[in-house]
């Protein structure tokens, strides 16, 4: 899409003759290829996109991907039968370009070396910052797709209590959530996290053959992908009645997440959101138990470049889409995380995952 390609070129720190996005072998494909092209079908292994000032994106694709690439709106398609032919097309498109941008975080070394060898006289510039800046603020079409993915995950989250039964394993629950996403027309945006009891203390836990027992707290973290765009949600449950300790952990995180959401508005520094959330948790008995950032940008990738953390230099703008997901993790006891996906607006967050955030007691 011409306007997205131009956003990247405009955001570059130096004038560029072109930007070249080059995919490697699967799974090392740069989602920015899909961002500038708008394609929703095809794999595009080893394919490239050439962005020229004022021009529509030129997609340099293998014959295998030609038909899929024809679905790209406002793009010029060049098909090749061999890698040598691809280099010939790139040479023609780039002409005498002397400064070429590449996405350093999206290109594998072999493709970067190939580009440098093909254009030995050109200066190759890393435009990762420009790509991140362009992709950070979503347009209306992107927000609509993320909203649809979030609606699907919200529906699945509301159904989780009906999935729970004593003796089922974490793998069983993870599989049931994934199946519900597929039934809704989506794909898993990432491996579904489902953990029972003490296993919740690992933020990126992988489900195992652990059976569900009365009194277990259950953490579920999952997302759907629709038309390439992702959602992300975390909700908490207790199989039976919550203990005072479980309730205390949950209440601290629930309050901190409310604070984070209130601050996720246009003009606020992303690091300030994280600072305020961390300080609120650290003022409780769970000081030091919040061990990750407060949230991350989301879009074509689940972690889409930038986030709410100490290292962030982002100032929130309307159209940015972030997760807000503070947590408390106590080894040997368990963990609590509450996560919403939100659109930043002038008036505060537009919450795309409105399903209840209560600690749902169910089952036993």
Secondary structure as UniProt FT lines:
FT   HELIX           2..11
FT   STRAND          18..22
FT   TURN            26..27
FT   HELIX           31..37
FT   TURN            45..46
FT   STRAND          48..51
FT   TURN            53..54
FT   STRAND          57..62
FT   HELIX           63..65
FT   HELIX           66..69
FT   TURN            70..71
FT   TURN            73..74
FT   STRAND          75..80
FT   HELIX           83..94
FT   TURN            95..96
FT   STRAND          99..102
FT   TURN            104..106
FT   HELIX           109..118
FT   TURN            119..121
FT   STRAND          123..126
FT   HELIX           128..136
FT   HELIX           140..163
FT   TURN            166..167
FT   HELIX           170..183
FT   TURN            184..185
FT   STRAND          187..188
FT   STRAND          193..196
FT   HELIX           197..201
FT   TURN            203..204
FT   TURN            214..215
FT   STRAND          217..222
FT   STRAND          224..226
FT   TURN            227..228
FT   STRAND          229..230
FT   STRAND          233..239
FT   HELIX           244..263
FT   TURN            266..267
FT   HELIX           270..282
FT   TURN            285..288
FT   STRAND          295..297
FT   STRAND          307..308
FT   TURN            310..311
FT   TURN            318..319
FT   STRAND          320..324
FT   STRAND          327..330
FT   TURN            331..333
FT   STRAND          334..337
FT   STRAND          339..345
FT   TURN            346..347
FT   STRAND          348..351
FT   STRAND          360..362
//
